[in-house]
Amino acid sequence: MTTYAERDDGTSASLTPGDVFAVRLAETPTTGYRWHLSDWDHSILEVTREEFHPPSTPRSGAGGEHVWEFVARAPGHLSLHWAYRRRWESGSPAKTFSLTVSVS
């Protein structure tokens, strides 16, 4: 399974139906910051798993990792966009992440 992380921001993935991939992004929910995934065409890609992995050593304010696993369902082209923000704050997010996906 291919895994994409923050260093892969703005890259592309070429898939065939049935292919699985993951996106892993560092997250510190204890500070209120969380990754928020924008809506996309669920007929092309489906999330099969989403979870947060806390740090191995619990410390105040320590971050972990948010993981999404996707499976390609049908041919198509789309862009996935995440925003790292606090829900109660308006304005630009602290960080963004995007991945362009082509399924053929």
Phi, psi and omega in degrees: 000133177278138179239134178250142181226181184307327179295344181263011181306131177085003181272180182237153176234129175252122187231165168241156179308134182099342178295146180239141174214165180232153171238126181238119182233134178296138184214143178233078184295339179293342176265358182095347180277129179218153174277133179240120181270126176290160181292155180211177180282103183289347177285339179268314181233140177236137173281124179259343178201139173217127180203162177250131177254111180291166178296153182293330177246109182296123176221150178299126178078004180286142180267171177225215184219131176263131185235132172239133172247135182238153170233137177283126184255324186208157178300145178162179183224133179204167175240133175261136181229131175243147174233132180261107186205167170268134183303326186273357180258141176259175180097192183291145177290159178294325179210161173225161176214137177221152179215125177268132185236130174240126178245124179221000000 
